Amino acid sequence: MVTGVKKPNGDIKISYEAPLGAVAYLIHYADANETDPHNARYMGYSETIEFTLAAADIPVGATTGDKIPFWVQAYGVLAPSGTTNVEKAAALHDADVEGSAWSTPVVEVTI
């Protein structure tokens, strides 16, 4: 199960359950009001059961009342390289390792 909330400072915080053996999470998110996971063109990375999308990183064009969709994928390995969350997300995404299925249902946080 994945849940999310908009914080008073404009950041979006999502939380999710840790499947057995998971040590890293690839967070996929998309432009406002998108429903097709194939269009989730942004990624984040976390080694905890929480991820915060900074208000400054919310996709351009999103306005009050829009919903930002998130999907979470769990991995049994840490990102092989990278210093920022975006670099780590890309490295894990491109690594030759298999993650879990994407979370369902889609979590949509209203901004």
ROLO-892965 format. One record per residue (C-alpha): residue number from 0; x, y, z. Coordinates in Angstrom, 1 decimal, padded with zeros to 4 digits, always signed. Example, Ala and Ser with C-alpha at 12.3 -4.5 7.8 and 13.67 -1.06 7.14 Angstrom:
+-----+--------+--------+--------+
|   i |     px |     py |     pz |
+-----+--------+--------+--------+
|   0 | +012.3 | -004.5 | +007.8 |
|   1 | +013.7 | -001.1 | +007.1 |
+-----+--------+--------+--------+
//
This chain:
+-----+--------+--------+--------+
|   i |     px |     py |     pz |
+-----+--------+--------+--------+
|   0 | +000.0 | +000.0 | +000.0 |
|   1 | +001.2 | +003.5 | -000.9 |
|   2 | +000.0 | +006.7 | +000.7 |
|   3 | +000.8 | +010.3 | +000.1 |
|   4 | +000.2 | +013.8 | +001.4 |
|   5 | +001.1 | +017.3 | +000.5 |
|   6 | +003.0 | +019.0 | +003.3 |
|   7 | +002.5 | +022.6 | +004.3 |
|   8 | +005.7 | +023.7 | +002.6 |
|   9 | +004.5 | +022.3 | -000.8 |
|  10 | +006.6 | +019.1 | -000.7 |
|  11 | +004.8 | +015.8 | -001.4 |
|  12 | +005.6 | +012.9 | +000.9 |
|  13 | +004.7 | +009.3 | +000.1 |
|  14 | +005.1 | +006.3 | +002.3 |
|  15 | +004.9 | +002.6 | +001.4 |
|  16 | +005.2 | -000.8 | +002.9 |
|  17 | +008.5 | -002.7 | +002.7 |
|  18 | +008.2 | -006.1 | +001.0 |
|  19 | +010.5 | -008.8 | +002.4 |
|  20 | +014.1 | -008.3 | +001.2 |
|  21 | +013.6 | -004.8 | -000.1 |
|  22 | +016.4 | -002.4 | +000.6 |
|  23 | +015.8 | +000.3 | -002.1 |
|  24 | +012.9 | +001.8 | -003.8 |
|  25 | +012.5 | +003.4 | -007.3 |
|  26 | +009.7 | +005.9 | -007.3 |
|  27 | +008.2 | +006.7 | -010.7 |
|  28 | +006.0 | +009.7 | -011.1 |
|  29 | +004.4 | +011.6 | -013.9 |
|  30 | +003.0 | +014.9 | -015.0 |
|  31 | -000.1 | +016.1 | -013.3 |
|  32 | -003.3 | +014.1 | -013.8 |
|  33 | -001.5 | +011.4 | -015.9 |
|  34 | -003.0 | +007.9 | -015.4 |
|  35 | -000.9 | +005.8 | -017.7 |
|  36 | +002.2 | +004.4 | -015.9 |
|  37 | +004.0 | +004.2 | -019.2 |
|  38 | +004.1 | +008.0 | -019.1 |
|  39 | +005.8 | +008.2 | -015.7 |
|  40 | +008.9 | +009.9 | -017.0 |
|  41 | +010.4 | +011.1 | -013.7 |
|  42 | +012.1 | +009.0 | -011.1 |
|  43 | +013.2 | +009.2 | -007.5 |
|  44 | +015.2 | +006.9 | -005.2 |
|  45 | +014.9 | +006.0 | -001.5 |
|  46 | +016.5 | +003.5 | +000.8 |
|  47 | +013.6 | +004.0 | +003.3 |
|  48 | +009.9 | +003.5 | +003.2 |
|  49 | +009.3 | +007.2 | +002.5 |
|  50 | +010.1 | +009.5 | -000.3 |
|  51 | +009.7 | +013.3 | -000.5 |
|  52 | +009.3 | +015.1 | -003.7 |
|  53 | +010.5 | +018.7 | -003.1 |
|  54 | +008.0 | +021.4 | -004.2 |
|  55 | +010.6 | +022.7 | -006.6 |
|  56 | +010.7 | +019.3 | -008.3 |
|  57 | +006.9 | +018.9 | -008.9 |
|  58 | +006.5 | +018.7 | -012.7 |
|  59 | +006.1 | +022.0 | -014.5 |
|  60 | +002.6 | +023.1 | -015.2 |
|  61 | +001.0 | +021.4 | -012.2 |
|  62 | -001.4 | +023.8 | -010.5 |
|  63 | -003.6 | +023.7 | -007.4 |
|  64 | -006.1 | +020.9 | -007.5 |
|  65 | -004.0 | +018.8 | -009.9 |
|  66 | -003.0 | +015.2 | -008.9 |
|  67 | +000.6 | +014.0 | -009.2 |
|  68 | +000.6 | +010.2 | -009.7 |
|  69 | +003.3 | +008.0 | -008.1 |
|  70 | +004.2 | +004.3 | -008.5 |
|  71 | +006.8 | +002.5 | -006.3 |
|  72 | +009.0 | -000.4 | -007.3 |
|  73 | +011.0 | -002.3 | -004.6 |
|  74 | +014.5 | -003.7 | -005.1 |
|  75 | +016.6 | -006.1 | -003.1 |
|  76 | +019.8 | -004.2 | -004.0 |
|  77 | +021.0 | -000.7 | -003.5 |
|  78 | +021.7 | +001.7 | -006.5 |
|  79 | +025.0 | +000.7 | -008.0 |
|  80 | +026.2 | +004.3 | -008.4 |
|  81 | +025.2 | +007.9 | -008.1 |
|  82 | +025.4 | +010.7 | -005.6 |
|  83 | +022.0 | +012.3 | -006.0 |
|  84 | +018.6 | +010.6 | -005.8 |
|  85 | +018.0 | +011.2 | -009.5 |
|  86 | +021.4 | +009.6 | -010.4 |
|  87 | +020.8 | +006.7 | -008.1 |
|  88 | +017.3 | +006.2 | -009.6 |
|  89 | +018.7 | +006.2 | -013.1 |
|  90 | +021.5 | +003.8 | -012.1 |
|  91 | +019.1 | +001.3 | -010.4 |
|  92 | +016.6 | +001.6 | -013.3 |
|  93 | +019.4 | +000.8 | -015.8 |
|  94 | +021.1 | -001.9 | -013.8 |
|  95 | +020.7 | -005.5 | -014.8 |
|  96 | +018.6 | -006.3 | -011.7 |
|  97 | +014.9 | -007.0 | -011.4 |
|  98 | +012.6 | -005.1 | -009.1 |
|  99 | +009.1 | -005.8 | -008.0 |
| 100 | +006.1 | -005.0 | -010.0 |
| 101 | +005.0 | -001.4 | -009.8 |
| 102 | +002.7 | -000.6 | -006.9 |
| 103 | -001.0 | -000.6 | -007.4 |
| 104 | -003.2 | +001.3 | -007.2 |
| 105 | -001.7 | +004.5 | -008.4 |
| 106 | -001.2 | +007.0 | -005.6 |
| 107 | -002.4 | +010.5 | -006.6 |
| 108 | -001.5 | +013.4 | -004.4 |
| 109 | -003.5 | +016.6 | -004.9 |
| 110 | -001.4 | +019.7 | -004.9 |
+-----+--------+--------+--------+
//
